Each structure stands twice: as structure tokens, then as C-alpha cells.
Amino acid sequence: MLKTYPLPIFSLFLFVLFLSPTFSFGNFYQENGNKADSLLYRYQSTNSDREKLDLLSELVKVIHYSDSAQKYYPEAIRLANKLQDHDLEAQNLNRLGVYYRNMNLQEEALKLYEEALEISKKNKNPVQIGHSLNNIGQIYFFRDMHEESLEHYKAAETNFLKVGNKEGLAYNYTGMSPVLGALGRNKEALEVINKAIDIREEQGNERQLLVSKFNRSVLLMSMKEFDNVEEDIMNLYHYGITYDKIRAIHALEKLIELNLAKGNASKAISLAEEAKVLHEERPNSESMIEIFGMMYQLFFDRGNTAESKKYLSLLDQEKDILSAEKIKNYLAGLTIKKQKDEIAALSRENELMQANQKFKLYITFALLMLAFSLFVALSIYYRSYKKEIYNIGRLKEKQQQIESQAKELNILNIEKDKIFSILAHDLKAPLDSLWGMVKLMNEDNLNQEEFESYLPILSQNLGNNSMLLENILIWSRSQMRGMNSQFSRFNLYKLIEQNIAFLHGSGFFKGQVLENYIPKSIEIEADKTMLEIVIRNLLTNALKFTDELDKVTITIEEEERFYTVSVSDQGVGMTEAGLSRLFGSDFYSTTGTQQEKGTGLGLLLSKELVKKNRGEIWAKSQIGSGSTFCFTLPKF
């Protein structure tokens, strides 16, 4: 049976409903650019707070799908609060929450949604109450809290029905459908998405209608009902070709899946080629990963090695691109959160200083009014003086906290720069060579013999990239203090054998002899994932600096309270100066016996992971006599 690689169906559902518009709609921006410029000019020209609020709220509504909208929301919220316009205050809080949600800052988004809900309840506005409940339900759905999510969507539906707000109901039913599907209530999910379709047909909203019908098709496909779904998918595809190629690629993904399910492989292959062309114009790695995965499996099952390898290579390339984008977005999200926390701290300081100034004024006024009693005046002044000293002390504490946060942010930025520097220099060249080869193949400038001669080089480059990317991801988690040790008991011999087998098929293997002298009976207690990364890094390092038929051995010595694991090789060895730099704070690396390049990140990461497993790591080496890397693990 053909194996495919779809995203979890209802996570994909939400991607289409909510996330996709934020990153596309290029034509939308072009059509509304003039309107946005006009609103911004009028906003900057007026001195009326009322006009500013109305213009700013209209502006962020027009550019809601753009990152540039984020900087205008705080001012709109401040003006709405100042003018006691609670409807616009709740509306802008909800929209700002959507921005933070799309940055994957779900906690920040949830706080804004709950604040908007509280304001809307006090103001008794069912429409804004409904939108806030919808948004909160969506966050719970993202967290797999499906019962809680459905509860919020049901409450939102009640509020929209109360005032007959059909637009709100359309969004409500569209969001409720995947929740019901996730709960296994497919019949109800189909009923509510049909309700959303009926409303959008009545309102004449073409784009939202196409999206809702497409979502219904995805739901039906998840229920193995493949009849009468192609037309709705094709309609979204045609719309995407004209206005939004991201959606067109996503529609092609579902068309490919549909044709494969119906056994029409030739049509699926044709659609995949079309998706590749669109992907070059408007990249959509998420959908292309699914498409390349389906194509790889199709040709693999057919026994077509050349085509399956081609699509596997494209699949790995898109995964690497997506992983790099996730790292970038993750670091950007952390920076935004840090900045937001700093602004909040400064705001609290300002409020404290203003409160202190007001207190001084009250004291001065009291002294003038109560001059008849010197004793009372002196007592009040004394109490004021003590309070001021206390406040100054608190301000100093806050200042120290901010300085500490600034230092942490600076360290974080330095680590980020290191990571992106490695990504820019060490990943780019192999990917460029891979792209060049794919281009030659597409242009029919590469024959079979030339293609096969390139395979070992590409294999080594991709192996290097895979190891580098894995190390970067683990290193970044460690530096962000988001990685905790999960200790378990396992067999060390089997773990090393698995990694030896893995490296035999990697680009690092050059015909060396890898020998595992760990007794088969030894079991240890450590974080298995972390230790596997350490073993793989040390073995890779040994393979890098050895030649064909050189031996690489893994041994263990048992002490009273710990084990010492050693990885020894017969390679080129190191100088004393090189040894002293291995586990320092900088990335240090030299080229291997076949000019393999490295970053030095693997050994630094290994040191970090060994420490997290309560051990130590060191190296011994001499030029021309090989090297030995040792680390300890405590007994349990």
C-alpha cells in the first residue's frame, strides 16, 4: 500500500484557516496599499485623539496580515482605553493576539485574548465576546485540549447567535469543525463546516467560501470519502494561481494525495512537477515536504531508484530549509518576548516614579495646609523621607534586574550570531552544489555516469549537513536553557553498535575498521538521546581524521563509582596547542584527511551534554600517533 506523509489532518486544517493568510496575500497588499498609505497620512496629520483612534483602527484592519501592523496596535489600544472605547480596545487586543499567535508566542496571545474577553464582558458586547472566545478556543486546540477548545467555541456560537452575527458564526463554525474532527465526531464536523459554507455563500465572500469548501474536502478525504472533493480543491487551486500561489501549492498537495489514493499515479507525478515550478516562484516548504515525500514513496515502491533518490534529496533539502526557518523564527520570537518584558519593566518603573512624585506633592500640600502643627509636619515629612528611600531602593533593584536582562539578551544575540554564521557558511556550499546538480539534471546536461560520480560527494556533504544541523539544534536548545536531562537505564553496547551501523552508511566512512569492545552486559543510567549525540560526534570526529583501514576502537574502564568510555583512533593526531583549544569557549576545528570541513560545535556540544549527565570529558593525542577522547559516566 502506498505510504504518504500528510500532516496531522486537523493541524493542516488550522494551517489553511489561520496561519496561511498571514504569510501570503501578496495581491491583497497591492490592492490595499494605497488605502493604507492614505490612512497613515491622515493619522499623522490629525491632532484629534478620536480621529487618530478611528484611523489607526482602520489602518491595522487593512494591513492586519502584515508584520508592520504590530507596531501600531499598542497605540490603538492606548487611545481606545483613554477614550473609553471598549469595543475598539477589545478588537485591537484580539488582533494583536493573532500577531503573537502567528509568532508562536501562545502565552502572550492568550493573555491578550483573555484581556479582550474581560473588557467585552464588562461592556456587554456579544460580538467581541464571541471573537475572544473563538481565539481562546483556537489556542486550546493548538495545545490538544480539545474538550476545553470545544467549550469555548460553543460559548462563542451562543453569543454570535444572540445578535445574529453571521460573519462571526462563519469563523466560529470553521474553527469548530476541526475540533469536532479531532474528537472523532466527524459527522458533526461536517455539519458545522457546511453551515460556514452556507453563510459565506449568502454573504458572497469568494475567498472565504473557497477556503471553507477546501477544508470540507480535506475533512472528507480524512474520512476516506474521495468522491466529489476534486472540484472544490481545483477551485482553490485556480484561485491560488491568480492571487496566492501558496494556496495553489497547498491545493496541489491535496490533489496529489487524492490521485494517489485513486491509483492515478501518472496524474500525481504531473501535478508534482507543476508544484515544483510554483515553488520556485513562491516557496512553500511545508507543502513541498509532503509532496516530495509522496513522490519518493511512489518511486521507491516502483523500484525506480534514480527517481526515488532525486525526490529524497529534494525532501531533505526542504526539511533543512524549514528547520533553519524554524530556528530563525524561534530566536526572533524570544527577542520579541525579551523586548516586551523590558518595556513592561520600564513602564512599571515609570508608574512607580510618577506615584512617588504625586506622593511628594501631597506631602508638600499637606505641610502648607497643616503649618499650625510643626510636630505633625515633621512626622509626615519623616515618613515621606523613609518612603522615598524605600522607593529609591526598589528602583535600584529594578535597574539591576534590567541590566541583568540586558546582559542575558546580549549573550543570547552572540550565540544566535554564531549559529547563523555557521548556517550561512557551512550549509550554503553543499546546498549550492546540490542545487547545481539538480539544475544540470533538469536541463539534461548530466548523464548517468556523471550523476553516479557525484553521488559520493553529495552523500558526504549531506551527511555533514545533517550532523551539523542536529548539533546546531541541540546546541541552541542547550544555550536557551530549554533542555533537561531525562535519565533512563539502557545497554551501552547496543547504543554504540547502532551508531556504528549508522556511520557505515554516512559520508564520513572511508573504509576504516570500527571495533566495539564494550561488554554486552554493561547497562548505564543516563539521558539516552544526549549520550547518543556524544558517541556519534566522537565517532564522526575519529572517522574525519583517519584513512582507509585505520582502526577506531571504543573501550570502557570500570572504576569504583564511575565508568570511563574511550574512543581511540590511529589518525593524524593533534599538537598540544590544538588539544588546549578543543573544549574552550570558541568553535575550533581543522580539516580532515580528505579535507572535510567542520565547525567545532560537535565537541563543544559533547562537553555540554556530558556535563548534563554528571560526567567529564577530555582528550589525549600526539602528532602521527592518533587521538583518544574519554568521558566518564557515574554508576547508578
Secondary structure, DSSP 8 states (H G I E B T S, - for coil): --------HHHHHHIIIIIHHHH--HHHHHHHHHHHHHHHHHHHH---HHHHHHHHHHHHHHTTTSGGGGGTHHHHHHHHHHTT-HHHHHHHHHHHHHHHHHTT-HHHHHHHHHHHHHHHHHHT-HHHHHHHHHHHHHHHHHTT-HHHHHHHHHHHHHHHHHHT-HHHHHHHHHHHHHHHHHTT-HHHHHHHHHHHHHHHHHHT-HHHHHHHHHHHHHHHHHTT--TT-HHHHHHHHHHHHHH-HHHHHHHHHHHHHHHHHTT-HHHHHHHHHHHHHHHHHS--HHHHHHHHHHHHHHHHHHT-HHHHHHHHHHHHHHHHHHHHHHHHHHHHHHHHHHHHHHHHHHHHHHHHHHHHHHHHHHHHHHHHHTTT-HHHHHHHHHHHHHHHHHHHHHHHHHHHHHHHHHHHHHHHHHHHHHHHHHIIIIIHHHHHHHHHHHHHHHTT---HHHHHHHHHHHHHHHHHHHHHHHHHHHHHHHHTT-----EEEEEHHHHHHHHHHHHHTSTT-SS-EEEE-S-TT-EEEEEHHHHHHHHHHHHHHHHHT--TT-EEEEEEEE-SSEEEEEEEE-S----HHHHHHTTSSS------TT-----SHHHHHHHHHHHHTT--EEEEE-TTS-EEEEEEEE--
